[in-house]
Amino acid sequence: MAADSEFHVLAVDDSIIDRKLIERLLKTSSFQVTTVDSGSKALEFLGLHEDDGIINTNTPSVSPNNHQEVEVNLVITDYCMPGMTGYDLLKKIKESSSLKNIPVVIMSSENVPSRISRCLEEGAEEFLLKPVRLSDLNKLRPHMLKTKIKDHQEPEKQDKEEKQQQPQSNNNNRKAMEEGISTEKIRPRLNGITAMV
């Protein structure tokens, strides 16, 4: 299992206070953290440039040489941001063939059930209410691990199903033996009956 320091989280929030808070909490949990202040900068960091050229190249958020070398294991984003909301960012990530497997967590200070369900339906792993606490961040680790082990789950699932089917036939033979009936004794009796008929 990978150490937590190997997990890299991209935190997106237009509020510098919230950004510093989430960064401190993530670092306390031993995650590597990159913070940006907008959805478009998050997409730029992930290497996905918007077609309509909204990304502002005059304000570099990160070194352009870094973004392709760094693997992002999770994106945590504020919902309410000017320009591109957290929901818009979520949709862009999930629509991208190269990014769609990155888990996305949405944060918001507003508890709006319709907003929460819309984000979860669109593919968000979690919807956290601000202020985010350390206990909330403990929920993130399984989502990051899931992306690393997803490829190995299917073969294991098939093996498990096959193993569950085999003991059933063994249990039936054992039950027959416990009742004093062996399959060898039953066959001759049945053959005798068919011969008589």
Sequence and secondary structure as in RCSB ss.txt:
>XXXX:A:sequence
MAADSEFHVLAVDDSIIDRKLIERLLKTSSFQVTTVDSGSKALEFLGLHEDDGIINTNTPSVSPNNHQEVEVNLV
ITDYCMPGMTGYDLLKKIKESSSLKNIPVVIMSSENVPSRISRCLEEGAEEFLLKPVRLSDLNKLRPHMLKTKIK
DHQEPEKQDKEEKQQQPQSNNNNRKAMEEGISTEKIRPRLNGITAMV
>XXXX:A:secstr
   GGG EEEEE S HHHHHHHHHHHHHTT EEEEESSHHHHHHHTT   TT  S TTS SS TTTTTTS   EE
EEES  SSS HHHHHHHHHH TTTTTS EEEEESS  HHHHHHHHHTT SEEEESS  HHHHTTHHHHHHHHHHH
HHHHHHHHHHHHHHHHHHHHHHHHHHHHTT  HHHHHHHHHHHHHH 
